[in-house]
């Protein structure tokens, strides 16, 4: 029932964004623009995107190092499986499945590796906000985007502060939990929950030193600049041109938008905001729609297909998604 509720919420959110996307759009003109596009730009674009995936793997390797020294070659398939899971399964289940596969392959506790995944998401959000702030001197932000930026800044800055505080003072965090445990946690869950929190604190070990924080932030920035380069490459297949900073803004907006619960593959939550950003800067709506749809497909399909291959190679089944969720709750 819980999963069904999340699925229906995601479908409703995607439907709302899709209605926004379709409002006033001339679909016949979109189709014409799609038929006129130059698709050979997909080849270098996808190649650049996988450089970003490799950089994501390096970042995760660095975050996991206090718990396990794993090679990039060993981690890369797990990262790809995780992103594939996010694309085809609701509620970002891919984040849990890659932690589960890591447990199976390397013995890293699920709650510890999920802490590193949470760190990744927070740093990604901070870099998206940096991209927005970098573009402010060059572009006029629409009012709706100003509201998004204010809300996202509060959310990600707060999450970052909490993560760093827990990483630096884990004993104080656990002592606070111990004081609240009797009043808030049923007795039968106390031992398991404390064990999970201890592993979660272990997963935040990489945040304890300024140098490590700077390295993670720098790596996250490189990842997203590389992904924005894919946006720039694919732009050349369509009859429009905008400055790189506008594509940085588009990258930021669509990736902040897809944090909202949606249908698998971020249907609607990726497309509608991306189109609105481009049309704000003078791109014809049909061209913006065609480009955004192709970009979305180019981000989803290659890593999803590679994820299916690695899923088969690593003997991961769809039932492992359910097992992974159970493991994350039962670990002590």
Backbone torsions as a table, in degrees:
resi	resn	phi	psi	omega
1	UNK	NA	-41.0	179.3
2	UNK	-61.3	-44.1	178.8
3	UNK	-64.4	-41.7	180.0
4	UNK	-61.1	-40.8	178.7
5	UNK	-60.5	-43.4	179.4
6	UNK	-66.1	-39.7	179.7
7	UNK	-62.4	-47.6	-178.6
8	UNK	-65.8	-37.7	176.4
9	UNK	-61.4	-44.9	179.4
10	UNK	-62.0	-41.1	179.6
11	UNK	-63.9	-42.8	-179.7
12	UNK	-64.9	-42.0	178.6
13	UNK	-63.5	-45.6	179.2
14	UNK	-62.0	-39.8	179.4
15	UNK	-62.7	-39.8	179.4
16	UNK	-65.6	-44.0	178.6
17	UNK	-66.8	-35.6	-179.6
18	UNK	-68.1	-36.5	176.3
19	UNK	-63.9	-39.5	175.9
20	UNK	-62.6	-42.2	-179.8
21	UNK	-61.9	-40.8	-174.5
22	UNK	-83.5	-14.9	-174.6
23	UNK	-57.8	115.8	177.1
24	UNK	72.1	9.3	-176.1
25	UNK	-86.0	131.1	177.2
26	UNK	-85.7	99.3	-173.1
27	UNK	-65.9	-32.4	178.5
28	UNK	-66.3	-35.4	177.2
29	UNK	-71.5	-36.0	175.5
30	UNK	-60.5	-45.8	179.2
31	UNK	-60.9	-41.9	178.4
32	UNK	-60.9	-44.6	179.8
33	UNK	-64.7	-35.0	177.4
34	UNK	-66.6	-39.2	-179.8
35	UNK	-70.8	-23.0	-179.2
36	UNK	-90.8	-8.4	-176.3
37	UNK	-69.1	155.0	177.0
38	UNK	-100.8	106.6	-169.8
39	UNK	-87.5	-5.4	179.5
40	UNK	-68.3	-17.8	175.4
41	UNK	-65.4	-15.8	176.8
42	UNK	-62.5	-31.6	-175.5
43	UNK	-63.7	-57.2	177.4
44	UNK	-66.5	-30.3	179.4
45	UNK	-62.9	-45.9	179.4
46	UNK	-66.8	-37.6	177.9
47	UNK	-60.9	-43.4	178.5
48	UNK	-65.1	-38.7	179.6
49	UNK	-60.5	-40.0	-179.4
50	UNK	-72.5	-21.2	168.9
51	UNK	-63.3	-39.7	177.2
52	UNK	-65.3	-38.5	177.8
53	UNK	-64.7	-38.8	176.9
54	UNK	-64.0	-38.9	177.0
55	UNK	-65.8	-36.2	175.5
56	UNK	-62.1	-39.1	178.8
57	UNK	-64.4	-41.7	177.7
58	UNK	-61.9	-41.7	178.7
59	UNK	-62.0	-43.6	179.9
60	UNK	-66.2	-38.2	176.3
61	UNK	-57.4	-42.9	-179.9
62	UNK	-65.4	-41.1	-179.9
63	UNK	-67.9	-31.8	-178.0
64	UNK	-84.3	-13.3	-171.2
65	UNK	-55.5	-37.1	176.9
66	UNK	-61.8	-18.4	-178.0
67	UNK	-108.3	-32.4	-177.2
68	UNK	-159.1	137.6	178.2
69	UNK	-97.7	96.7	-173.5
70	UNK	-115.0	144.6	-179.3
71	UNK	-76.9	156.5	176.3
72	UNK	-61.7	-38.3	179.8
73	UNK	-61.3	-34.2	-179.3
74	UNK	-78.0	-33.0	-176.8
75	UNK	-84.0	-30.3	-173.3
76	UNK	-55.7	-48.0	178.7
77	UNK	-60.1	-35.1	-179.4
78	UNK	-67.5	-40.9	177.7
79	UNK	-62.2	-44.3	-179.4
80	UNK	-63.3	-42.2	177.0
81	UNK	-59.6	-40.8	179.6
82	UNK	-62.7	-45.1	-180.0
83	UNK	-69.3	-34.9	174.1
84	UNK	-61.4	-43.6	178.7
85	UNK	-60.2	-39.4	177.2
86	UNK	-63.5	-31.9	-176.5
87	UNK	-78.5	-26.7	-172.4
88	UNK	-118.0	-5.4	-176.1
89	UNK	-126.7	146.2	-177.3
90	UNK	-74.6	166.8	170.9
91	UNK	61.2	31.1	178.7
92	UNK	50.1	42.9	-179.3
93	UNK	-63.3	-19.8	179.1
94	UNK	-61.7	-28.6	178.5
95	UNK	-65.6	-37.9	179.5
96	UNK	-73.5	-40.6	-176.4
97	UNK	-66.5	-36.0	179.2
98	UNK	-69.7	-31.3	174.4
99	UNK	-68.0	-36.9	177.9
100	UNK	-66.3	-44.5	178.4
101	UNK	-64.0	-37.4	177.4
102	UNK	-64.3	-39.7	175.8
103	UNK	-59.9	-46.3	-177.4
104	UNK	-66.1	-38.3	-174.4
105	UNK	-88.6	-29.8	-172.7
106	UNK	-131.2	-3.5	176.4
107	UNK	77.1	13.4	178.7
108	UNK	-79.3	125.1	-178.6
109	UNK	-56.8	143.6	-176.5
110	UNK	-60.3	-44.8	-177.1
111	UNK	-64.0	-33.2	178.1
112	UNK	-69.8	-44.9	-179.2
113	UNK	-71.7	-31.1	175.1
114	UNK	-64.9	-30.3	175.3
115	UNK	-62.9	-40.8	178.6
116	UNK	-67.1	-35.3	177.6
117	UNK	-65.2	-40.3	178.0
118	UNK	-63.7	-39.4	176.0
119	UNK	-60.0	-44.5	177.5
120	UNK	-55.2	-47.4	-176.8
121	UNK	-64.0	-39.1	179.4
122	UNK	-66.0	-44.5	179.3
123	UNK	-66.8	-35.9	175.3
124	UNK	-60.4	-44.0	179.0
125	UNK	-62.9	-40.3	178.7
126	UNK	-64.4	-39.2	178.4
127	UNK	-67.7	-38.0	176.4
128	UNK	-59.8	-40.8	177.4
129	UNK	-66.9	-37.9	175.7
130	UNK	-59.5	-42.8	178.4
131	UNK	-59.3	-42.1	179.4
132	UNK	-63.2	-45.9	-177.3
133	UNK	-66.1	-32.8	178.1
134	UNK	-66.0	-34.2	-177.2
135	UNK	-81.0	-17.3	-175.4
136	UNK	-54.7	-43.0	179.8
137	UNK	-65.6	-17.9	-173.6
138	UNK	-104.6	-20.6	-174.7
139	UNK	-136.0	159.0	174.8
140	UNK	-95.3	115.0	-178.9
141	UNK	-77.4	133.5	174.1
142	UNK	-64.9	158.8	-173.9
143	UNK	-62.1	-38.4	-179.2
144	UNK	-63.3	-33.2	-179.8
145	UNK	-74.1	-34.0	175.7
146	UNK	-58.2	-41.4	178.2
147	UNK	-64.0	-42.4	178.3
148	UNK	-60.6	-43.2	-177.8
149	UNK	-64.2	-43.1	179.9
150	UNK	-61.8	-47.1	-179.3
151	UNK	-64.6	-43.9	-178.6
152	UNK	-67.5	-37.4	178.7
153	UNK	-61.4	-45.6	178.6
154	UNK	-61.8	-44.1	-176.4
155	UNK	-66.6	-50.3	-175.3
156	UNK	-74.6	-35.8	176.8
157	UNK	-65.5	-40.2	177.3
158	UNK	-64.5	-44.6	179.0
159	UNK	-62.7	-40.5	179.0
160	UNK	-62.7	-45.1	-179.4
161	UNK	-61.5	-41.5	179.9
162	UNK	-65.9	-44.8	180.0
163	UNK	-59.8	-46.8	-179.1
164	UNK	-64.4	-41.0	179.9
165	UNK	-62.7	-43.8	179.1
166	UNK	-66.0	-38.5	179.9
167	UNK	-65.6	-41.0	-175.9
168	UNK	-78.5	-35.6	-177.9
169	UNK	-124.3	61.9	-177.8
170	UNK	-62.3	-35.8	-179.0
171	UNK	-64.2	-39.5	178.9
172	UNK	-66.9	-39.5	178.2
173	UNK	-62.1	-44.9	-179.9
174	UNK	-68.8	-34.0	176.8
175	UNK	-65.5	-39.1	176.5
176	UNK	-62.6	-42.7	176.9
177	UNK	-60.2	-42.7	-179.0
178	UNK	-60.8	-37.4	179.9
179	UNK	-69.1	-31.2	-177.5
180	UNK	-92.0	-14.4	-171.0
181	UNK	-57.3	-47.2	-175.5
182	UNK	-61.0	-34.1	-175.6
183	UNK	-86.8	-27.3	-170.1
184	UNK	-112.0	-22.4	-171.6
185	UNK	-115.7	124.7	174.6
186	UNK	-56.8	144.8	-172.4
187	UNK	-57.3	-37.4	-175.7
188	UNK	-68.1	-17.2	-179.0
189	UNK	-99.0	-9.2	-166.8
190	UNK	-63.7	-47.9	-177.8
191	UNK	-63.2	-44.0	-179.1
192	UNK	-65.7	-44.4	-177.7
193	UNK	-64.8	-39.5	179.4
194	UNK	-66.0	-38.1	177.3
195	UNK	-62.5	-41.0	177.8
196	UNK	-63.3	-43.4	-179.8
197	UNK	-64.3	-36.9	177.0
198	UNK	-62.6	-43.9	178.2
199	UNK	-66.0	-36.6	178.0
200	UNK	-62.0	-43.3	177.3
201	UNK	-61.3	-39.5	177.3
202	UNK	-61.0	-38.5	179.8
203	UNK	-66.6	-17.0	179.4
204	UNK	-94.5	7.8	-174.3
205	UNK	-55.4	-33.4	-176.7
206	UNK	-67.1	-10.8	-177.5
207	UNK	-93.9	6.8	-171.9
208	UNK	-82.6	-10.6	-176.2
209	UNK	-128.6	138.6	-178.9
210	UNK	-55.3	-37.5	-179.1
211	UNK	-63.6	-40.3	178.7
212	UNK	-68.3	-39.3	176.9
213	UNK	-59.8	-44.7	-179.3
214	UNK	-63.7	-39.1	-178.7
215	UNK	-66.6	-41.4	179.7
216	UNK	-65.6	-41.8	-179.9
217	UNK	-66.5	-41.6	178.6
218	UNK	-63.1	-44.9	179.0
219	UNK	-61.8	-42.1	178.6
220	UNK	-61.8	-39.1	178.3
221	UNK	-64.5	-43.9	178.3
222	UNK	-61.9	-41.6	178.9
223	UNK	-56.2	-49.2	-174.3
224	UNK	-78.1	-28.3	172.1
225	UNK	-66.1	-38.4	177.6
226	UNK	-64.8	-42.9	179.2
227	UNK	-65.8	-38.2	177.6
228	UNK	-64.1	-31.0	176.3
229	UNK	-61.8	-34.2	174.5
230	UNK	-62.7	-42.9	177.2
231	UNK	-56.5	-43.9	-177.3
232	UNK	-65.4	-42.0	179.7
233	UNK	-63.2	-47.9	-178.4
234	UNK	-65.9	-27.5	177.6
235	UNK	-56.4	-33.2	-177.0
236	UNK	-69.5	-11.4	175.6
237	UNK	-86.1	-1.8	-177.7
238	UNK	-126.0	155.8	-174.4
239	UNK	-81.9	60.5	172.4
240	UNK	-154.8	163.3	177.6
241	UNK	-149.5	127.0	175.6
242	UNK	-128.6	157.5	177.7
243	UNK	-61.3	155.1	179.9
244	UNK	-57.4	-34.1	-178.5
245	UNK	-65.1	-30.0	176.6
246	UNK	-67.9	-38.3	176.6
247	UNK	-69.3	-32.0	171.8
248	UNK	-61.4	-42.3	178.1
249	UNK	-64.2	-42.9	178.0
250	UNK	-61.0	-44.5	177.5
251	UNK	-55.7	-46.3	-178.5
252	UNK	-64.4	-47.1	-175.1
253	UNK	-64.8	-47.0	-176.4
254	UNK	-68.2	-33.9	-178.7
255	UNK	-79.8	-24.8	168.6
256	UNK	-71.5	-37.6	-178.7
257	UNK	-66.2	-36.8	-176.2
258	UNK	-76.2	-1.9	170.4
259	UNK	-73.8	-16.4	175.4
260	UNK	-72.3	138.0	177.0
261	UNK	-55.2	134.5	-178.6
262	UNK	-152.1	179.4	175.1
263	UNK	-67.0	160.2	177.5
264	UNK	-53.4	142.9	180.0
265	UNK	82.8	6.8	176.9
266	UNK	57.5	37.3	-179.6
267	UNK	-60.8	128.7	177.8
268	UNK	86.1	-50.7	-177.5
269	UNK	-68.2	-25.0	173.2
270	UNK	-83.5	-45.1	-167.2
271	UNK	-73.5	-51.7	-174.5
272	UNK	-61.5	-48.6	179.1
273	UNK	-63.5	-36.9	179.0
274	UNK	-61.6	-43.7	178.9
275	UNK	-63.9	-42.8	-177.7
276	UNK	-64.4	-37.7	177.2
277	UNK	-62.2	-47.7	-177.2
278	UNK	-65.1	-42.3	-179.8
279	UNK	-67.6	-28.6	175.8
280	UNK	-60.2	-29.1	-177.9
281	UNK	-106.8	28.7	167.5
282	UNK	89.7	5.2	178.1
283	UNK	-78.7	129.9	177.2
284	UNK	-54.6	140.7	-172.1
285	UNK	-59.1	-41.3	-178.2
286	UNK	-67.3	-37.9	177.7
287	UNK	-66.8	-44.3	178.9
288	UNK	-60.7	-39.6	-179.9
289	UNK	-67.5	-46.4	179.5
290	UNK	-60.7	-45.8	179.5
291	UNK	-61.8	-45.8	-176.9
292	UNK	-65.6	-38.6	178.2
293	UNK	-65.0	-42.0	178.5
294	UNK	-66.9	-42.9	177.8
295	UNK	-59.3	-45.9	-179.9
296	UNK	-59.5	-46.6	178.9
297	UNK	-62.5	-38.8	-178.4
298	UNK	-70.6	-24.2	175.4
299	UNK	-81.2	-32.5	-175.0
300	UNK	-87.7	-51.4	-167.0
301	UNK	-65.7	-48.8	-176.2
302	UNK	-60.1	-46.2	-177.5
303	UNK	-73.0	-28.8	177.1
304	UNK	-68.3	-44.7	178.7
305	UNK	-63.9	-42.4	177.5
306	UNK	-65.4	-35.6	177.8
307	UNK	-63.5	-39.4	176.0
308	UNK	-61.4	-40.5	179.0
309	UNK	-62.7	-49.2	-179.7
310	UNK	-65.4	-34.0	176.8
311	UNK	-60.0	-43.5	177.2
312	UNK	-66.7	-43.3	-177.6
313	UNK	-65.5	-36.2	-178.8
314	UNK	-89.1	3.8	179.6
315	UNK	57.6	43.5	176.3
316	UNK	-96.2	128.6	179.8
317	UNK	-108.5	166.1	178.4
318	UNK	-63.5	-29.2	177.9
319	UNK	-65.8	-19.3	178.1
320	UNK	-66.5	-23.9	175.4
321	UNK	-60.9	-45.2	178.8
322	UNK	-67.7	-40.7	178.5
323	UNK	-64.0	-36.9	179.6
324	UNK	-64.1	-42.5	178.9
325	UNK	-63.5	-42.3	178.1
326	UNK	-62.5	-39.8	-179.7
327	UNK	-64.4	-40.1	-178.0
328	UNK	-65.8	-26.1	-179.5
329	UNK	-89.9	-26.4	-171.8
330	UNK	-97.2	-7.8	-175.7
331	UNK	-67.7	139.8	177.3
332	UNK	-119.9	NA	NA
